[in-house]
Every structure is written in structure tokens, then in C-alpha cells.
């Protein structure tokens, strides 16, 4: 069952918004069926409203309809997840630069709080906490950038690639690699250095792309 609803923009479809958020968080896993009657009961809406929401998510590439079997969460191939991360590298680099130009003292304090939390989580071996802070950092940088268009561009690919990102985050030793990359982004934004912020963001997502390619080249992945 999905967690509490996110902040839903005015005029947005609440069923689509909450279901999308559940997919992004990994609460609905790839190939999992999305049963219309179950969603209708959860949201106390008609099956027609659920069908409309699933159609919207289908247009975003998060859900697919199988003839005579209904809807399910779309399983995104690893090769596509790599392409998505390459797109994120460009867009999130821009967002980091803009965030460095716009960040306020209060927002710097918030980023430094995230920074401390990430360091503590890695030191304690709390992988899930670190992953949550990772996601929070990436979302906040987009928000701080003031680039609403970039936020819209990133929302769809983030949801599509969440399974592969989660798999990567759980690999032994990965947090120790990504932590200094995240700290470099935070320090550059807090230092109000847009050039360094963009370079750090692009460098981090370039590292993610490289790690995903290594997964793609493993014998088990090639066999599957």
C-alpha cells in the first residue's frame, strides 16, 4: 500500500500523483499489477477515474497495459536507465548551477543538515537512510534552482529508472563512492559557486552512468 499522498499540485489528478510517487519510491515494483478495483477502493473513486490515471502514467512510461490482463508497472531495461541517467547529468548539472546562484542562508543550513545526515548514515552503515537523503538532496537541488521546467523534465525519467538506482545504491561499497560526490555538490552550492556545482553534479551522475554500465556488462545481466 502506498504511503501518504505527496503534496498534490492544484488541478493534478490525485490518483495519478500518489501512484506515481509510490512507483518512484519503489513501493510498486516492476511488473506488479495495478488492479483497478483495488485502486478505486483505496482512493474512493470510480474505476473510470482510476483508468484515466493509469492512462496518464502510461503516457509517462511508468505503466503499461497488457491486453486482457490490465495494467502493470513498466519494467525499464537497464540500457534505457543508462540513457535516462545521461539526460539527468545534463539537466541536474544546470539545476545545481542555478541553485548555487539562488540559494539563501536558510537553504544553505538545510543543505548542510542533509550533508551531516549523509555522512552519519554512511558511517553507521544505514544504507536506506543514506538513499532517502540522496533522493531528498536531488529533489531539493531542482527545487532550489527555480527551474520548474527542469523539474517536469526530470520527474518522468526519475520514476522510470528508480529500480536500477535502488539496486545500485544497495551495492556494497557504493555509498563510500557516492558520498564524496554528493558532498562536493553540496559544498559548491553552499559556496555559491555555480561552475563548481555544475561540474560536481555532472561528475556524480557520470559516475552513476559508469556504475550502471558495469552492471550491464556483468554475465548475470547479459544472460538475463
C-alpha positions in Angstrom: 0.0 0.0 0.0 1.4 3.4 -0.9 2.5 5.8 1.8 0.8 9.1 2.5 0.0 11.3 -0.5 2.6 13.8 -1.6 1.8 17.5 -2.0 -0.5 17.5 -4.9 -0.4 20.5 -7.3 -3.7 22.2 -7.9 -5.6 20.7 -10.8 -3.5 17.5 -10.8 -5.0 14.0 -10.7 -4.6 12.8 -7.1 -4.8 9.1 -8.1 -2.0 9.6 -10.7 0.1 11.7 -8.3 0.0 9.2 -5.4 0.5 6.2 -7.7 3.4 7.9 -9.4 5.0 8.7 -6.1 4.6 5.0 -5.0 6.3 3.9 -8.1 9.2 6.4 -7.7 9.7 5.2 -4.1 9.7 1.6 -5.2 6.6 0.6 -3.3 5.1 -0.7 -6.6 7.8 -2.9 -8.2 8.4 -3.6 -11.9 5.8 -5.9 -13.5 3.5 -5.6 -10.4 -0.2 -5.5 -11.5 -2.1 -2.3 -10.7 -5.7 -3.6 -10.2 -8.3 -1.0 -11.0 -10.8 -2.2 -8.4 -8.1 -2.1 -5.6 -7.1 1.4 -6.5 -10.7 2.5 -6.8 -11.3 1.3 -3.2 -8.2 2.9 -1.9 -8.9 6.3 -3.4 -12.7 6.1 -3.1 -13.2 7.0 -6.7 -14.7 5.3 -9.7 -12.9 2.7 -11.8 -13.2 5.3 -14.7 -11.1 7.7 -12.6 -8.5 5.1 -11.9 -8.4 4.1 -15.6 -7.8 7.8 -16.5 -4.9 8.0 -14.0 -3.3 4.8 -15.3 -3.6 6.1 -18.9 -1.7 9.3 -17.8 1.0 7.2 -16.1 1.1 5.1 -19.3 1.8 8.2 -21.3 4.7 8.9 -18.9 6.2 5.5 -19.5 5.7 4.3 -15.9 2.8 2.0 -16.5 1.9 -0.4 -19.4 -1.4 -2.1 -20.3 -1.3 -5.8 -21.2 -4.2 -7.0 -23.4 -6.8 -8.9 -21.3 -4.6 -8.5 -18.2 -4.9 -4.9 -17.2 -2.1 -2.5 -16.1 1.2 -3.1 -14.5 4.3 -1.2 -13.5 6.6 -1.0 -16.5 10.0 -2.7 -16.2 12.6 -0.3 -17.6 15.5 -2.0 -19.4 19.0 -1.2 -17.9 20.1 0.3 -21.2 17.2 2.8 -21.0 18.1 3.6 -17.4 21.6 4.4 -18.6 20.3 6.8 -21.2 18.0 8.4 -18.6 21.0 9.0 -16.3 22.8 10.7 -19.1 19.9 13.1 -19.6 19.8 13.7 -15.8 23.5 14.5 -15.9 22.9 17.5 -18.2 19.7 18.8 -16.6 20.7 18.3 -13.0 24.0 20.0 -13.8 22.1 23.0 -14.9 19.9 22.9 -11.8 22.9 22.7 -9.5 24.4 25.8 -11.1 21.1 27.7 -10.8 20.7 26.6 -7.2 24.2 27.9 -6.4 23.2 31.3 -7.8 19.9 31.5 -5.9 20.5 29.7 -2.6 19.6 31.6 0.6 21.3 31.3 4.0 18.3 29.3 5.3 18.6 26.9 2.4 22.3 26.6 2.9 21.6 25.5 6.5 19.2 22.9 5.2 21.7 21.5 2.7 24.4 21.3 5.5 21.9 19.4 7.6 21.5 16.9 4.7 25.2 16.8 4.4 25.7 15.9 8.0 23.0 13.2 7.8 24.6 11.6 4.8 28.0 11.4 6.5 26.4 9.9 9.6 24.3 7.4 7.6 27.4 6.1 5.7 29.4 5.9 8.9 26.7 3.9 10.6 26.1 1.6 7.6 22.5 2.9 7.3 22.1 2.3 3.6 18.4 3.1 3.4 18.7 6.3 5.3 21.5 7.4 3.0 19.4 6.5 0.0 16.5 8.6 1.3 18.8 11.6 1.9 20.3 11.1 -1.5 16.8 11.4 -3.1 16.0 14.3 -0.9 19.1 16.2 -2.0 18.5 15.7 -5.7 14.9 16.9 -5.3 15.9 19.9 -3.3 18.5 21.0 -5.7 15.9 21.0 -8.5 13.5 23.0 -6.3 16.2 25.5 -5.2 17.2 26.0 -8.9 13.8 27.6 -9.6 13.8 25.7 -12.9 10.2 24.4 -12.9 10.6 23.2 -16.5 13.6 21.1 -15.4 11.5 19.6 -12.6 8.9 18.5 -15.1 11.6 17.0 -17.4 13.2 15.1 -14.6 10.0 13.7 -12.9 9.3 11.1 -15.6 12.8 9.6 -16.0 13.4 9.6 -12.2 10.4 7.3 -11.9 11.4 5.1 -14.8 14.9 4.4 -13.5 14.1 4.1 -9.8 14.6 0.3 -9.7 18.1 0.4 -11.2 19.1 3.4 -9.0 17.9 1.5 -5.9 19.8 -1.6 -7.0 23.0 0.4 -7.5 22.6 2.2 -4.1 22.5 -1.2 -2.3 25.7 -2.5 -3.8 28.5 -3.0 -1.2 30.8 0.0 -1.1 28.7 2.2 -3.4 27.8 4.8 -0.6 31.5 5.3 0.1 31.9 6.2 -3.6 28.9 8.4 -4.0 29.2 10.2 -0.6 32.2 12.5 -1.6 30.5 13.2 -4.9 27.3 14.4 -3.1 29.4 16.4 -0.6 31.1 18.2 -3.5 27.8 19.2 -4.9 26.5 20.5 -1.6 29.8 22.4 -0.8 29.7 24.0 -4.2 26.1 25.1 -3.9 26.6 26.3 -0.3 29.7 28.2 -1.6 27.5 29.8 -4.2 29.9 28.6 -7.0 27.7 27.7 -10.0 30.6 26.4 -12.1 31.8 24.0 -9.5 28.2 23.0 -8.6 27.5 22.0 -12.2 30.8 20.2 -12.6 30.2 18.3 -9.3 26.6 17.3 -10.3 27.7 16.2 -13.8 30.6 14.3 -12.3 28.4 12.4 -9.9 25.8 11.4 -12.5 28.6 10.4 -14.8 29.8 8.1 -12.0 26.3 6.6 -11.7 26.3 6.0 -15.5 29.6 4.3 -15.3 28.4 2.1 -12.5 25.2 1.2 -14.3 27.3 0.2 -17.4 29.4 -2.1 -15.2 26.2 -3.8 -14.0 25.0 -4.1 -17.6 28.3 -5.9 -18.5 28.1 -8.5 -15.8 27.5 -12.1 -17.0 24.2 -12.4 -15.0 22.8 -9.3 -16.5 23.8 -10.3 -20.0 22.2 -13.7 -19.5 19.0 -12.2 -18.2 
